[in-house]
Amino acid sequence: MKKLLTRFALVLLVLLLAAQLVRVERTNPPVKSEILAPTDVQAVLERSCFDCHSNRTRWPWYSRVAPASWFVARHVREAREDLNLTEWPLMDAEAQQFFLGEMKQQLEAGNMPLDSYLLLHWGARLNDAERELLLTWIDEEIDLLTGASFP
C-alpha cells in the first residue's frame, strides 16, 4: 500500500510540474477609458470589481502556477468579455443601461463578487452599506440614461 501511495504521489508531482509548461495569457490591455463614478463608488468598484472586470487586473502570485493559472486567466477573460469597466464610455447608452441592469441583478442576488474570488480576496467583500451604495448609484445612472429623472 505504501508503495502504491508513493507512486501515486510521484505521478501527481510529475503532472503538476508538466502542467507548469502550459502557459496562459495574463495581460492587461491598454486602458481605453474608464467608468466615471463618484469617488466612493469608484473606490468600491476598483476594490471589488476591477480585478476581473477591467484592463487593470492585479495578477496574484497564484495566477502564475498551474492549474490555478488556468482558472484565473479564463475567469478574467470571460469577465472582461461580459463587462469591462475600462471600456465603459465606449459603449452606447443602451448597452450601458443593459449592463447597469445586469450589475443590479447580480448585486441584489449576492452573486458578485464571486465566492470563489472572495476566498482569497477578503478585502473585495461588499458590506451592506457598500452594496446599497452601488445599488443607489446604479439606479441614479439608469435614471440619467433613460431620462427618468427629468420632468
VMD Tcl script that builds the backbone (N, CA, C; Angstrom):
set m [mol new atoms 453]
animate dup $m
set s [atomselect $m all]
$s set {name element resname resid chain x y z} {
  {N N MET 1 A 0.828 -1.191 0.000}
  {CA C MET 1 A 0.000 0.000 0.000}
  {C C MET 1 A 0.872 1.254 0.000}
  {N N LYS 2 A 1.941 1.244 0.801}
  {CA C LYS 2 A 2.832 2.391 0.883}
  {C C LYS 2 A 3.499 2.647 -0.473}
  {N N LYS 3 A 3.853 1.566 -1.169}
  {CA C LYS 3 A 4.497 1.683 -2.473}
  {C C LYS 3 A 3.527 2.305 -3.487}
  {N N LEU 4 A 2.260 1.934 -3.418}
  {CA C LEU 4 A 1.242 2.473 -4.313}
  {C C LEU 4 A 1.046 3.970 -4.062}
  {N N LEU 5 A 0.988 4.363 -2.795}
  {CA C LEU 5 A 0.842 5.786 -2.455}
  {C C LEU 5 A 2.059 6.589 -2.906}
  {N N THR 6 A 3.251 6.019 -2.783}
  {CA C THR 6 A 4.468 6.693 -3.224}
  {C C THR 6 A 4.440 6.900 -4.729}
  {N N ARG 7 A 4.034 5.889 -5.467}
  {CA C ARG 7 A 3.936 6.013 -6.927}
  {C C ARG 7 A 2.886 7.055 -7.322}
  {N N PHE 8 A 1.771 7.024 -6.645}
  {CA C PHE 8 A 0.715 7.987 -6.928}
  {C C PHE 8 A 1.226 9.413 -6.690}
  {N N ALA 9 A 1.907 9.624 -5.579}
  {CA C ALA 9 A 2.453 10.947 -5.265}
  {C C ALA 9 A 3.475 11.380 -6.311}
  {N N LEU 10 A 4.294 10.474 -6.752}
  {CA C LEU 10 A 5.302 10.782 -7.766}
  {C C LEU 10 A 4.645 11.146 -9.096}
  {N N VAL 11 A 3.642 10.386 -9.499}
  {CA C VAL 11 A 2.923 10.689 -10.738}
  {C C VAL 11 A 2.236 12.052 -10.633}
  {N N LEU 12 A 1.626 12.320 -9.499}
  {CA C LEU 12 A 0.967 13.605 -9.274}
  {C C LEU 12 A 1.970 14.758 -9.358}
  {N N LEU 13 A 3.125 14.585 -8.757}
  {CA C LEU 13 A 4.174 15.600 -8.799}
  {C C LEU 13 A 4.644 15.846 -10.232}
  {N N VAL 14 A 4.840 14.790 -10.992}
  {CA C VAL 14 A 5.277 14.925 -12.391}
  {C C VAL 14 A 4.202 15.658 -13.201}
  {N N LEU 15 A 2.937 15.334 -12.972}
  {CA C LEU 15 A 1.852 16.001 -13.685}
  {C C LEU 15 A 1.784 17.484 -13.330}
  {N N LEU 16 A 1.958 17.800 -12.065}
  {CA C LEU 16 A 1.944 19.204 -11.653}
  {C C LEU 16 A 3.115 19.976 -12.255}
  {N N LEU 17 A 4.274 19.362 -12.290}
  {CA C LEU 17 A 5.430 20.008 -12.910}
  {C C LEU 17 A 5.216 20.181 -14.410}
  {N N ALA 18 A 4.689 19.180 -15.066}
  {CA C ALA 18 A 4.415 19.270 -16.506}
  {C C ALA 18 A 3.359 20.334 -16.792}
  {N N ALA 19 A 2.408 20.490 -15.893}
  {CA C ALA 19 A 1.355 21.491 -16.078}
  {C C ALA 19 A 1.927 22.906 -16.123}
  {N N GLN 20 A 3.067 23.118 -15.490}
  {CA C GLN 20 A 3.681 24.447 -15.486}
  {C C GLN 20 A 4.156 24.857 -16.877}
  {N N LEU 21 A 4.304 23.888 -17.771}
  {CA C LEU 21 A 4.734 24.180 -19.138}
  {C C LEU 21 A 3.600 24.759 -19.987}
  {N N VAL 22 A 2.360 24.587 -19.546}
  {CA C VAL 22 A 1.205 25.118 -20.268}
  {C C VAL 22 A 0.961 26.536 -19.764}
  {N N ARG 23 A 1.403 27.500 -20.548}
  {CA C ARG 23 A 1.295 28.909 -20.166}
  {C C ARG 23 A -0.053 29.489 -20.600}
  {N N VAL 24 A -0.531 30.406 -19.811}
  {CA C VAL 24 A -1.758 31.117 -20.147}
  {C C VAL 24 A -1.443 32.607 -20.265}
  {N N GLU 25 A -2.278 33.302 -21.010}
  {CA C GLU 25 A -2.083 34.730 -21.204}
  {C C GLU 25 A -2.617 35.497 -19.998}
  {N N ARG 26 A -1.752 36.258 -19.388}
  {CA C ARG 26 A -2.117 37.131 -18.269}
  {C C ARG 26 A -1.700 38.543 -18.661}
  {N N THR 27 A -2.564 39.215 -19.366}
  {CA C THR 27 A -2.215 40.549 -19.839}
  {C C THR 27 A -3.239 41.564 -19.376}
  {N N ASN 28 A -2.832 42.787 -19.422}
  {CA C ASN 28 A -3.727 43.904 -19.194}
  {C C ASN 28 A -3.661 44.778 -20.436}
  {N N PRO 29 A -4.658 44.657 -21.318}
  {CA C PRO 29 A -4.664 45.525 -22.492}
  {C C PRO 29 A -4.672 46.995 -22.052}
  {N N PRO 30 A -4.292 47.878 -22.952}
  {CA C PRO 30 A -4.298 49.296 -22.582}
  {C C PRO 30 A -5.690 49.737 -22.126}
  {N N VAL 31 A -5.720 50.603 -21.140}
  {CA C VAL 31 A -6.988 51.153 -20.661}
  {C C VAL 31 A -7.404 52.233 -21.651}
  {N N LYS 32 A -8.534 52.022 -22.308}
  {CA C LYS 32 A -9.013 52.957 -23.323}
  {C C LYS 32 A -9.740 54.130 -22.680}
  {N N SER 33 A -10.469 53.840 -21.656}
  {CA C SER 33 A -11.237 54.835 -20.930}
  {C C SER 33 A -11.670 54.161 -19.633}
  {N N GLU 34 A -12.479 54.808 -18.870}
  {CA C GLU 34 A -12.872 54.193 -17.613}
  {C C GLU 34 A -14.226 54.703 -17.188}
  {N N ILE 35 A -14.937 53.879 -16.466}
  {CA C ILE 35 A -16.235 54.272 -15.952}
  {C C ILE 35 A -16.048 55.475 -15.026}
  {N N LEU 36 A -16.940 56.436 -15.142}
  {CA C LEU 36 A -16.897 57.609 -14.275}
  {C C LEU 36 A -17.951 57.439 -13.196}
  {N N ALA 37 A -17.527 57.548 -11.971}
  {CA C ALA 37 A -18.439 57.383 -10.846}
  {C C ALA 37 A -17.946 58.269 -9.709}
  {N N PRO 38 A -18.829 58.590 -8.781}
  {CA C PRO 38 A -18.379 59.342 -7.607}
  {C C PRO 38 A -17.233 58.601 -6.910}
  {N N THR 39 A -16.411 59.339 -6.203}
  {CA C THR 39 A -15.201 58.794 -5.589}
  {C C THR 39 A -15.480 57.565 -4.731}
  {N N ASP 40 A -16.524 57.608 -3.901}
  {CA C ASP 40 A -16.813 56.466 -3.024}
  {C C ASP 40 A -17.251 55.243 -3.826}
  {N N VAL 41 A -18.017 55.447 -4.867}
  {CA C VAL 41 A -18.450 54.343 -5.731}
  {C C VAL 41 A -17.248 53.796 -6.495}
  {N N GLN 42 A -16.432 54.701 -7.027}
  {CA C GLN 42 A -15.243 54.295 -7.780}
  {C C GLN 42 A -14.325 53.422 -6.914}
  {N N ALA 43 A -14.160 53.809 -5.663}
  {CA C ALA 43 A -13.299 53.046 -4.750}
  {C C ALA 43 A -13.825 51.620 -4.557}
  {N N VAL 44 A -15.126 51.472 -4.417}
  {CA C VAL 44 A -15.720 50.135 -4.248}
  {C C VAL 44 A -15.573 49.333 -5.528}
  {N N LEU 45 A -15.829 49.957 -6.671}
  {CA C LEU 45 A -15.686 49.257 -7.951}
  {C C LEU 45 A -14.248 48.772 -8.149}
  {N N GLU 46 A -13.286 49.636 -7.848}
  {CA C GLU 46 A -11.881 49.264 -8.034}
  {C C GLU 46 A -11.481 48.123 -7.106}
  {N N ARG 47 A -11.959 48.154 -5.880}
  {CA C ARG 47 A -11.577 47.135 -4.900}
  {C C ARG 47 A -12.271 45.799 -5.132}
  {N N SER 48 A -13.527 45.848 -5.559}
  {CA C SER 48 A -14.327 44.626 -5.620}
  {C C SER 48 A -14.622 44.119 -7.025}
  {N N CYS 49 A -14.402 44.930 -8.047}
  {CA C CYS 49 A -14.816 44.546 -9.404}
  {C C CYS 49 A -13.687 44.572 -10.430}
  {N N PHE 50 A -12.734 45.486 -10.273}
  {CA C PHE 50 A -11.761 45.743 -11.330}
  {C C PHE 50 A -10.811 44.583 -11.611}
  {N N ASP 51 A -10.501 43.746 -10.647}
  {CA C ASP 51 A -9.563 42.651 -10.916}
  {C C ASP 51 A -10.071 41.721 -12.014}
  {N N CYS 52 A -11.369 41.577 -12.118}
  {CA C CYS 52 A -11.932 40.704 -13.153}
  {C C CYS 52 A -12.549 41.495 -14.300}
  {N N HIS 53 A -13.187 42.609 -13.986}
  {CA C HIS 53 A -13.978 43.341 -14.973}
  {C C HIS 53 A -13.298 44.619 -15.458}
  {N N SER 54 A -11.996 44.567 -15.680}
  {CA C SER 54 A -11.297 45.737 -16.222}
  {C C SER 54 A -9.982 45.307 -16.854}
  {N N ASN 55 A -9.326 46.255 -17.474}
  {CA C ASN 55 A -7.983 46.014 -18.018}
  {C C ASN 55 A -6.918 46.406 -17.007}
  {N N ARG 56 A -7.322 46.544 -15.747}
  {CA C ARG 56 A -6.378 46.854 -14.670}
  {C C ARG 56 A -6.322 45.708 -13.649}
  {N N THR 57 A -6.296 44.501 -14.145}
  {CA C THR 57 A -6.249 43.328 -13.276}
  {C C THR 57 A -4.930 43.277 -12.523}
  {N N ARG 58 A -5.024 43.018 -11.229}
  {CA C ARG 58 A -3.825 42.733 -10.426}
  {C C ARG 58 A -3.691 41.217 -10.405}
  {N N TRP 59 A -2.646 40.725 -11.056}
  {CA C TRP 59 A -2.450 39.273 -11.173}
  {C C TRP 59 A -1.715 38.757 -9.942}
  {N N PRO 60 A -2.377 37.985 -9.075}
  {CA C PRO 60 A -1.724 37.476 -7.862}
  {C C PRO 60 A -0.712 36.374 -8.196}
  {N N TRP 61 A 0.105 36.038 -7.233}
  {CA C TRP 61 A 1.157 35.040 -7.441}
  {C C TRP 61 A 0.609 33.722 -7.955}
  {N N TYR 62 A -0.544 33.309 -7.455}
  {CA C TYR 62 A -1.080 32.003 -7.841}
  {C C TYR 62 A -1.594 31.995 -9.285}
  {N N SER 63 A -1.682 33.165 -9.910}
  {CA C SER 63 A -2.088 33.195 -11.323}
  {C C SER 63 A -0.938 32.780 -12.232}
  {N N ARG 64 A 0.210 32.478 -11.635}
  {CA C ARG 64 A 1.373 32.016 -12.388}
  {C C ARG 64 A 1.643 30.529 -12.173}
  {N N VAL 65 A 0.807 29.881 -11.368}
  {CA C VAL 65 A 1.019 28.474 -11.023}
  {C C VAL 65 A -0.173 27.636 -11.506}
  {N N ALA 66 A 0.104 26.712 -12.420}
  {CA C ALA 66 A -0.943 25.813 -12.918}
  {C C ALA 66 A -1.291 24.801 -11.827}
  {N N PRO 67 A -2.499 24.397 -11.738}
  {CA C PRO 67 A -3.640 24.678 -12.593}
  {C C PRO 67 A -4.413 25.934 -12.208}
  {N N ALA 68 A -4.081 26.579 -11.100}
  {CA C ALA 68 A -4.794 27.799 -10.700}
  {C C ALA 68 A -4.705 28.868 -11.784}
  {N N SER 69 A -3.569 28.958 -12.468}
  {CA C SER 69 A -3.388 29.965 -13.516}
  {C C SER 69 A -4.425 29.803 -14.624}
  {N N TRP 70 A -4.775 28.568 -14.944}
  {CA C TRP 70 A -5.756 28.318 -15.999}
  {C C TRP 70 A -7.122 28.866 -15.588}
  {N N PHE 71 A -7.503 28.595 -14.349}
  {CA C PHE 71 A -8.792 29.056 -13.838}
  {C C PHE 71 A -8.837 30.578 -13.798}
  {N N VAL 72 A -7.805 31.193 -13.247}
  {CA C VAL 72 A -7.792 32.652 -13.085}
  {C C VAL 72 A -7.814 33.345 -14.443}
  {N N ALA 73 A -6.974 32.921 -15.360}
  {CA C ALA 73 A -6.909 33.560 -16.684}
  {C C ALA 73 A -8.234 33.413 -17.425}
  {N N ARG 74 A -8.841 32.234 -17.362}
  {CA C ARG 74 A -10.133 32.019 -18.023}
  {C C ARG 74 A -11.201 32.897 -17.386}
  {N N HIS 75 A -11.196 32.953 -16.067}
  {CA C HIS 75 A -12.191 33.747 -15.357}
  {C C HIS 75 A -12.082 35.226 -15.735}
  {N N VAL 76 A -10.882 35.764 -15.730}
  {CA C VAL 76 A -10.689 37.175 -16.080}
  {C C VAL 76 A -11.093 37.426 -17.529}
  {N N ARG 77 A -10.693 36.549 -18.438}
  {CA C ARG 77 A -11.042 36.711 -19.847}
  {C C ARG 77 A -12.566 36.740 -20.025}
  {N N GLU 78 A -13.259 35.792 -19.398}
  {CA C GLU 78 A -14.714 35.738 -19.520}
  {C C GLU 78 A -15.385 36.936 -18.854}
  {N N ALA 79 A -14.859 37.359 -17.713}
  {CA C ALA 79 A -15.438 38.509 -17.019}
  {C C ALA 79 A -15.276 39.782 -17.838}
  {N N ARG 80 A -14.113 39.950 -18.459}
  {CA C ARG 80 A -13.900 41.121 -19.325}
  {C C ARG 80 A -14.826 41.081 -20.530}
  {N N GLU 81 A -15.053 39.895 -21.065}
  {CA C GLU 81 A -15.973 39.771 -22.202}
  {C C GLU 81 A -17.395 40.132 -21.786}
  {N N ASP 82 A -17.774 39.754 -20.574}
  {CA C ASP 82 A -19.116 40.067 -20.077}
  {C C ASP 82 A -19.271 41.556 -19.801}
  {N N LEU 83 A -18.303 42.140 -19.117}
  {CA C LEU 83 A -18.364 43.554 -18.745}
  {C C LEU 83 A -16.956 44.043 -18.446}
  {N N ASN 84 A -16.531 45.052 -19.181}
  {CA C ASN 84 A -15.203 45.630 -18.963}
  {C C ASN 84 A -15.395 47.098 -18.589}
  {N N LEU 85 A -15.162 47.405 -17.319}
  {CA C LEU 85 A -15.392 48.760 -16.818}
  {C C LEU 85 A -14.379 49.774 -17.340}
  {N N THR 86 A -13.274 49.315 -17.909}
  {CA C THR 86 A -12.315 50.242 -18.506}
  {C C THR 86 A -12.624 50.481 -19.982}
  {N N GLU 87 A -13.750 49.967 -20.429}
  {CA C GLU 87 A -14.229 50.276 -21.778}
  {C C GLU 87 A -15.654 50.838 -21.733}
  {N N TRP 88 A -16.110 51.155 -20.538}
  {CA C TRP 88 A -17.480 51.614 -20.306}
  {C C TRP 88 A -17.886 52.808 -21.172}
  {N N PRO 89 A -17.116 53.897 -21.199}
  {CA C PRO 89 A -17.548 55.055 -22.000}
  {C C PRO 89 A -17.595 54.771 -23.510}
  {N N LEU 90 A -17.011 53.684 -23.951}
  {CA C LEU 90 A -17.053 53.347 -25.369}
  {C C LEU 90 A -18.379 52.700 -25.765}
  {N N MET 91 A -19.178 52.320 -24.768}
  {CA C MET 91 A -20.484 51.698 -25.019}
  {C C MET 91 A -21.531 52.779 -25.258}
  {N N ASP 92 A -22.534 52.439 -26.059}
  {CA C ASP 92 A -23.629 53.390 -26.230}
  {C C ASP 92 A -24.545 53.325 -25.000}
  {N N ALA 93 A -25.464 54.286 -24.921}
  {CA C ALA 93 A -26.340 54.399 -23.747}
  {C C ALA 93 A -27.187 53.149 -23.535}
  {N N GLU 94 A -27.616 52.518 -24.610}
  {CA C GLU 94 A -28.435 51.309 -24.491}
  {C C GLU 94 A -27.638 50.168 -23.847}
  {N N ALA 95 A -26.399 50.011 -24.272}
  {CA C ALA 95 A -25.544 48.969 -23.693}
  {C C ALA 95 A -25.248 49.279 -22.227}
  {N N GLN 96 A -24.965 50.536 -21.921}
  {CA C GLN 96 A -24.704 50.910 -20.531}
  {C C GLN 96 A -25.916 50.619 -19.659}
  {N N GLN 97 A -27.091 50.948 -20.161}
  {CA C GLN 97 A -28.318 50.680 -19.406}
  {C C GLN 97 A -28.489 49.183 -19.175}
  {N N PHE 98 A -28.239 48.379 -20.195}
  {CA C PHE 98 A -28.338 46.930 -20.059}
  {C C PHE 98 A -27.382 46.425 -18.979}
  {N N PHE 99 A -26.118 46.857 -19.040}
  {CA C PHE 99 A -25.125 46.362 -18.081}
  {C C PHE 99 A -25.388 46.872 -16.669}
  {N N LEU 100 A -25.920 48.083 -16.544}
  {CA C LEU 100 A -26.304 48.563 -15.214}
  {C C LEU 100 A -27.392 47.661 -14.634}
  {N N GLY 101 A -28.353 47.279 -15.474}
  {CA C GLY 101 A -29.404 46.363 -15.023}
  {C C GLY 101 A -28.834 45.015 -14.607}
  {N N GLU 102 A -27.850 44.516 -15.388}
  {CA C GLU 102 A -27.193 43.257 -15.047}
  {C C GLU 102 A -26.418 43.378 -13.723}
  {N N MET 103 A -25.720 44.490 -13.562}
  {CA C MET 103 A -24.980 44.710 -12.321}
  {C C MET 103 A -25.934 44.723 -11.134}
  {N N LYS 104 A -27.043 45.406 -11.292}
  {CA C LYS 104 A -28.036 45.487 -10.214}
  {C C LYS 104 A -28.557 44.097 -9.855}
  {N N GLN 105 A -28.904 43.316 -10.874}
  {CA C GLN 105 A -29.391 41.949 -10.628}
  {C C GLN 105 A -28.366 41.122 -9.866}
  {N N GLN 106 A -27.122 41.156 -10.306}
  {CA C GLN 106 A -26.059 40.362 -9.680}
  {C C GLN 106 A -25.818 40.804 -8.238}
  {N N LEU 107 A -25.832 42.120 -8.003}
  {CA C LEU 107 A -25.620 42.628 -6.647}
  {C C LEU 107 A -26.775 42.257 -5.722}
  {N N GLU 108 A -28.007 42.416 -6.216}
  {CA C GLU 108 A -29.176 42.096 -5.392}
  {C C GLU 108 A -29.222 40.614 -5.049}
  {N N ALA 109 A -28.779 39.774 -5.976}
  {CA C ALA 109 A -28.774 38.326 -5.731}
  {C C ALA 109 A -27.583 37.891 -4.883}
  {N N GLY 110 A -26.643 38.814 -4.657}
  {CA C GLY 110 A -25.451 38.470 -3.882}
  {C C GLY 110 A -24.465 37.623 -4.664}
  {N N ASN 111 A -24.548 37.663 -5.996}
  {CA C ASN 111 A -23.676 36.851 -6.844}
  {C C ASN 111 A -22.313 37.470 -7.113}
  {N N MET 112 A -22.173 38.743 -6.838}
  {CA C MET 112 A -20.909 39.422 -7.106}
  {C C MET 112 A -20.462 40.157 -5.863}
  {N N PRO 113 A -19.186 40.178 -5.626}
  {CA C PRO 113 A -18.129 39.380 -6.232}
  {C C PRO 113 A -18.347 37.885 -5.978}
  {N N LEU 114 A -17.788 37.092 -6.867}
  {CA C LEU 114 A -17.942 35.643 -6.771}
  {C C LEU 114 A -17.354 35.096 -5.469}
  {N N ASP 115 A -17.996 34.090 -4.915}
  {CA C ASP 115 A -17.494 33.450 -3.702}
  {C C ASP 115 A -16.085 32.891 -3.903}
  {N N SER 116 A -15.834 32.332 -5.095}
  {CA C SER 116 A -14.502 31.769 -5.359}
  {C C SER 116 A -13.430 32.854 -5.335}
  {N N TYR 117 A -13.768 34.056 -5.734}
  {CA C TYR 117 A -12.819 35.182 -5.690}
  {C C TYR 117 A -12.617 35.632 -4.245}
  {N N LEU 118 A -13.697 35.671 -3.499}
  {CA C LEU 118 A -13.628 36.155 -2.121}
  {C C LEU 118 A -12.837 35.232 -1.197}
  {N N LEU 119 A -12.691 33.965 -1.583}
  {CA C LEU 119 A -11.910 33.039 -0.762}
  {C C LEU 119 A -10.495 33.553 -0.510}
  {N N LEU 120 A -9.891 34.165 -1.524}
  {CA C LEU 120 A -8.521 34.664 -1.400}
  {C C LEU 120 A -8.424 36.177 -1.398}
  {N N HIS 121 A -9.550 36.859 -1.586}
  {CA C HIS 121 A -9.555 38.322 -1.628}
  {C C HIS 121 A -10.624 38.850 -0.675}
  {N N TRP 122 A -10.376 38.690 0.597}
  {CA C TRP 122 A -11.360 39.072 1.604}
  {C C TRP 122 A -11.710 40.547 1.519}
  {N N GLY 123 A -10.756 41.361 1.141}
  {CA C GLY 123 A -10.981 42.801 1.063}
  {C C GLY 123 A -11.968 43.205 -0.019}
  {N N ALA 124 A -12.278 42.310 -0.935}
  {CA C ALA 124 A -13.215 42.630 -2.012}
  {C C ALA 124 A -14.670 42.419 -1.588}
  {N N ARG 125 A -14.862 41.806 -0.430}
  {CA C ARG 125 A -16.223 41.529 0.054}
  {C C ARG 125 A -16.972 42.853 0.239}
  {N N LEU 126 A -18.224 42.866 -0.183}
  {CA C LEU 126 A -19.073 44.048 -0.024}
  {C C LEU 126 A -19.882 43.942 1.263}
  {N N ASN 127 A -19.840 44.995 2.065}
  {CA C ASN 127 A -20.732 45.015 3.215}
  {C C ASN 127 A -22.074 45.587 2.750}
  {N N ASP 128 A -23.057 45.595 3.628}
  {CA C ASP 128 A -24.397 46.037 3.242}
  {C C ASP 128 A -24.401 47.486 2.771}
  {N N ALA 129 A -23.638 48.345 3.441}
  {CA C ALA 129 A -23.601 49.761 3.064}
  {C C ALA 129 A -22.987 49.944 1.676}
  {N N GLU 130 A -21.940 49.197 1.371}
  {CA C GLU 130 A -21.305 49.290 0.049}
  {C C GLU 130 A -22.229 48.752 -1.039}
  {N N ARG 131 A -22.898 47.666 -0.741}
  {CA C ARG 131 A -23.843 47.104 -1.710}
  {C C ARG 131 A -24.965 48.117 -1.991}
  {N N GLU 132 A -25.467 48.731 -0.928}
  {CA C GLU 132 A -26.526 49.732 -1.077}
  {C C GLU 132 A -26.017 50.965 -1.826}
  {N N LEU 133 A -24.774 51.367 -1.556}
  {CA C LEU 133 A -24.164 52.489 -2.275}
  {C C LEU 133 A -24.135 52.206 -3.775}
  {N N LEU 134 A -23.695 51.011 -4.160}
  {CA C LEU 134 A -23.640 50.644 -5.570}
  {C C LEU 134 A -25.040 50.582 -6.182}
  {N N LEU 135 A -25.981 50.008 -5.467}
  {CA C LEU 135 A -27.346 49.891 -5.993}
  {C C LEU 135 A -27.985 51.270 -6.189}
  {N N THR 136 A -27.762 52.173 -5.254}
  {CA C THR 136 A -28.291 53.536 -5.383}
  {C C THR 136 A -27.661 54.230 -6.580}
  {N N TRP 137 A -26.344 54.093 -6.726}
  {CA C TRP 137 A -25.644 54.699 -7.865}
  {C C TRP 137 A -26.157 54.124 -9.182}
  {N N ILE 138 A -26.344 52.820 -9.239}
  {CA C ILE 138 A -26.854 52.180 -10.452}
  {C C ILE 138 A -28.229 52.741 -10.810}
  {N N ASP 139 A -29.122 52.851 -9.819}
  {CA C ASP 139 A -30.457 53.404 -10.078}
  {C C ASP 139 A -30.363 54.830 -10.612}
  {N N GLU 140 A -29.462 55.627 -10.024}
  {CA C GLU 140 A -29.286 57.013 -10.489}
  {C C GLU 140 A -28.764 57.050 -11.925}
  {N N GLU 141 A -27.828 56.168 -12.253}
  {CA C GLU 141 A -27.280 56.113 -13.612}
  {C C GLU 141 A -28.341 55.668 -14.616}
  {N N ILE 142 A -29.151 54.694 -14.237}
  {CA C ILE 142 A -30.225 54.238 -15.119}
  {C C ILE 142 A -31.209 55.390 -15.359}
  {N N ASP 143 A -31.546 56.114 -14.288}
  {CA C ASP 143 A -32.442 57.268 -14.429}
  {C C ASP 143 A -31.863 58.303 -15.386}
  {N N LEU 144 A -30.569 58.568 -15.264}
  {CA C LEU 144 A -29.918 59.539 -16.157}
  {C C LEU 144 A -29.967 59.070 -17.611}
  {N N LEU 145 A -29.710 57.794 -17.817}
  {CA C LEU 145 A -29.691 57.264 -19.181}
  {C C LEU 145 A -31.076 57.197 -19.818}
  {N N THR 146 A -32.076 56.951 -18.996}
  {CA C THR 146 A -33.434 56.837 -19.550}
  {C C THR 146 A -34.186 58.163 -19.515}
  {N N GLY 147 A -33.607 59.164 -18.857}
  {CA C GLY 147 A -34.275 60.451 -18.743}
  {C C GLY 147 A -35.376 60.437 -17.721}
  {N N ALA 148 A -35.413 59.408 -16.867}
  {CA C ALA 148 A -36.478 59.274 -15.873}
  {C C ALA 148 A -36.407 60.361 -14.807}
  {N N SER 149 A -35.228 60.949 -14.601}
  {CA C SER 149 A -35.105 61.948 -13.547}
  {C C SER 149 A -35.459 63.347 -14.057}
  {N N PHE 150 A -35.821 63.444 -15.334}
  {CA C PHE 150 A -36.179 64.741 -15.909}
  {C C PHE 150 A -37.697 64.843 -16.039}
  {N N PRO 151 A -38.250 66.031 -15.811}
  {CA C PRO 151 A -39.717 66.201 -15.919}
  {C C PRO 151 A -40.222 66.044 -17.326}
}
mol reanalyze $m
mol bondsrecalc $m
mol representation Tube
mol addrep $m
